[in-house]
Amino acid sequence: IPLYNKEKFVENAIKSIINQGFTDYEVIIINDCSTDESKTIASRFVSEKIQLIEHNENKGLSASRNTGIKIAKAQYITFLDADDEWKPNYLSKIYSLITTFPEAKLFATNYEELYRNNVKIISKSKYITEGDGIIDDFIGSNLGKPIYCSCSLCVEKSVFETIGFYNEKITYGEDVDFNIRANSKFKLAYSQEALVTYTQISENQITNSFLYNKTIPDFNSFEVVAKENRQLKKYLDFNRYVFAKNYKLENNVEKFREIKLQIDFNNLNYKQVILLYCPNFVLKMI
């Protein structure tokens, strides 16, 4: 659990682990120099199974995850951001995926997004069938809403030895970078059940913050591989579109133009092209 200034949420996040039906786990909370009461609240739960680790300086989300990965003793690593929650059967489902699909090294479930007024939206992909199974085309399945979020993912520890850890230089979109590297090498076992609540309304949430001064993934670093993988090229351009649109919404003209020039518009649908070219006030209204 990476922890930075989530005093209103961290207790429920930890309790959602304690309430799991599957109990063979350890919990590593990485306090990334919180300035609110997050540390005090988390420390109440310290036990033989739950430890609290302190960073001596604020290092960011990727570094916090990497610290936990390196400390973890188990063969499988899961992640839970301090403002999100697991359903009581999340770890049981992950264990089921591990035992049912031994050929996989990545395991994930669907998730629900929590918005204001307790509005919950379950992610649905037209590429995913009901039930559990191996995802044959991860890239194609993610040309829209991601099929899993960081907190619904489990990774066999050997994966990090092969592809490396989370890129600590990236401060926005680190999951996109990691998912490309991981899913390009390893099989993903997946359940359509939405067993994670992914909060969209908490304070200090990076997905709600401006891109100004943020470092995004270097999509160009994947272009050599994408020359032989049409779906990956399409996925790179889809993510460029997402970032370009966000830069446009923030009136960051320079970054918008920089990302836009890298896009092969043949990989976008007509709605996406229209959104990139429409006036800013229209984009905000939509």
WOPE-V65545 format. One line per field, one symbol per residue. burial: # if it has 24 or more other ideal C-beta (glycine too) atoms within 12 Angstrom, else .. A space follows every 10 residues. Layout:
BEGIN
burial=???
END
This chain:
BEGIN
burial=#######.## ####.###.# .#..###### ##.#...##. ##..#..... #####...## #########. .#...##### #######..# ########.. #..####### ####...... .##.#..#.. .####..##. ####.##### ######..## ..#.###..# ########## ########## ########## .#.####... #..#.##.#. .#...#.... ########## #########. .#..##..## .##...##.. .#..##.... ......
END
